[in-house]
């Protein structure tokens, strides 16, 4: 069932990730991933946008009002607060929109 989602978090670009595969990124970061498809990878804790991978540190809360606030930090990461109706979009699409607005 679709519902309103409210997220607070930070997305950080992974250095030297341009045009690498999810498995190469995992190897670079020395992390294990349960990788079945690009969608699985994006849904967990990383997102790929325009050839660059970003690490997602996200928390979801109960909230009903629409909000989208974000700021680019000095380390090139982006802090965000975002709510959206998940019947029309998903977290990865919301984060891609925020990345586009910041760069």
C-alpha positions in Angstrom: 0.0 0.0 0.0 1.3 3.4 -0.9 2.0 6.0 1.8 3.8 9.2 2.6 7.5 8.7 3.5 9.7 11.1 5.5 13.5 10.7 5.3 16.5 12.5 6.9 20.0 11.6 5.8 23.1 12.3 4.0 24.5 11.2 0.6 28.2 11.2 0.0 30.0 10.8 -3.3 32.4 7.9 -3.4 35.8 9.0 -4.7 37.0 7.4 -7.9 33.6 5.6 -8.5 32.8 7.0 -11.9 31.8 4.3 -14.4 32.6 1.4 -12.0 30.3 -1.5 -11.3 28.6 -2.1 -7.9 30.9 -5.0 -7.3 34.0 -2.9 -8.0 32.7 -0.2 -5.6 32.1 -2.8 -2.9 35.6 -4.1 -3.4 37.0 -0.5 -3.2 35.2 0.0 0.1 35.9 -3.5 1.4 32.2 -4.1 2.1 30.0 -7.1 1.4 26.9 -6.5 -0.7 24.1 -8.9 -1.4 23.9 -7.9 -5.1 21.3 -9.3 -7.4 20.6 -6.4 -9.7 21.2 -2.7 -10.0 17.8 -2.0 -8.3 18.8 -4.1 -5.3 22.1 -2.2 -5.0 20.4 1.2 -5.2 17.7 0.3 -2.7 20.1 -0.7 0.1 22.7 2.0 0.9 24.1 3.3 -2.3 22.8 5.1 -5.4 24.3 5.5 -8.8 23.5 8.8 -10.6 25.1 9.9 -13.9 28.0 7.4 -13.5 28.9 8.4 -9.9 28.1 6.3 -6.9 26.9 7.9 -3.6 26.7 6.3 -0.1 23.3 6.8 1.5 23.0 7.2 5.3 19.2 7.4 5.7 16.6 7.2 8.5 12.9 7.0 7.9 10.4 8.6 10.2 6.6 8.9 10.5 5.5 12.3 9.1 2.8 13.5 6.8 3.7 16.9 5.5 5.6 17.4 2.2 9.1 18.8 2.6 12.3 18.8 0.6 15.3 20.6 2.1 18.9 19.9 1.3 22.3 21.5 1.5 25.7 20.7 -0.1 28.4 20.3 2.6 32.0 21.3 2.3 33.1 17.6 1.8 30.8 17.4 -1.3 28.2 15.3 0.6 24.6 16.4 0.6 22.4 16.5 3.8 18.7 16.2 3.2 15.2 16.1 4.7 12.6 14.8 2.3 9.1 13.5 2.3 7.2 12.1 -0.6 4.3 9.9 -1.6 5.8 6.5 -2.4 3.0 5.7 -4.9 4.5 8.2 -7.3 8.2 8.0 -6.6 10.8 6.2 -4.5 13.8 7.2 -2.4 16.4 6.7 -5.1 14.4 9.0 -7.5 14.0 11.6 -4.8 17.8 11.5 -4.1 18.6 11.8 -7.8 16.5 15.0 -8.0 18.3 16.4 -5.0 21.7 15.6 -6.5 20.7 17.3 -9.8 19.7 20.4 -7.9 23.0 20.6 -5.9 25.4 20.1 -8.8 
